[in-house]
Structure formats: C-alpha cells, structure tokens
Amino acid sequence: MQARGRRLFDQSCAQCHQAYSSAVQAGPSLQGVFKKQSLPSGIPANDDRVRENILLGRAKMPGFRNLFSDDQVDDLIAYLHTL
C-alpha cells in the first residue's frame, strides 16, 4: 500500500512537491504533511481534505479524479502519512 503510494507520488506528484525536504517547488513541500494541524492552504490536515485536494485540485494544482482510482488515492494517502 505505502510502496504503491510512493511509486504514484514519484510518478505524478514529485514534479511539484518535495517529500523529504521542506523546499518549495511549484507546490508546497509535503514533508510531515499529516504531522501538522493544517495544510498550507489552512484547511485541516486530515485524510478527507487531502483526498479532496488530490481528486479536485486546488489553486494551481490540477485534480486527479480522472487519473487515479480510489485504491490509488488510498495508497497515496498511506504514503503521505509516512512523510
């Protein structure tokens, strides 16, 4: 699950988001994303809000609802919990 999520992150998210650095790329770093009370946008850092951002997008980030299955989003969220 987490390994599949990491592969998905590396393929689809790493071009805009750092996983192991606090450096900002095109999008905010996701290092420790679930260890914080809120996401960079100010909304709560929980599975539901992260899932919504992944599927629907936010600001400059495109939505991935037409590209990722529910299982893939679950895997990606599982991986983000390890950061």
N, C-alpha and C positions, 0 to 999 in steps of 0.2 A: 504494500500500500504506500508507505512512505517513499520507497525506492522508485515506484512508478510516478509518484508525485514529483520527485526530484527530476526525473527524466523530462516530465512535462514542463516543469519550471525552466529547466535548461533549454528546452526547445522553443518555448513560447513566451517566457517572462523575463529571462535573464538579459535580453537585449535592452530592456528598460529599467529593470530592478536589480539591485545588488542583494545577495542573500547573506554574505558573510562579511560585509563591510558596511559602514554607515554612510559611505559616499553616495551622493545623489547622482543618478544618471538622468535619463529622460523622465523617469518616475522616481518616487521616493524609495529609499532602502527598505527592505522587508526584514532586515536583521532584527530579531526579537519582537516581531510584529504582534504576537499574542502575549508577550510579557508586559505590554503597555496597556493602559486603560483605554486608549482611543487610537484610532488610525490617524495618519497625518491630516486627513480631512476633518477630524474632530468627531467622527461618528464612533460608537463603541467598537472596540476590537473584539469581536466575537464571531463565531462560525457563520451565523446568519448574515451579518453585514459584509463579511469578507466574501461569502458566496454570492451575495447580491452584486458586489463590485466586480467580481470575476465574470459573472453572467451578463450584467447590464452595462458594465463600464462606468467610468466616472471622469469628468473633466476631459483630459486629453487621452485617457485610456479607453481603447475600444472594448466593447463587450465580446465575450467569447461563447455566448449561449448557442451559437450555430456551429461551433467548432468542438466544444468539449461535452462529453456525455456527463450525466450525473455522477457516475463512478469516477470519472477523471477529475471532476471538481472535488469529490471526496478525497481522492488521493492527493491532490494538490494542497488541500487544506491540511491534511495529515502531515505533509511535508513542511508546510509553513509553521506548524506547531513545533517543529524541531529546531527552528532557527533561533 
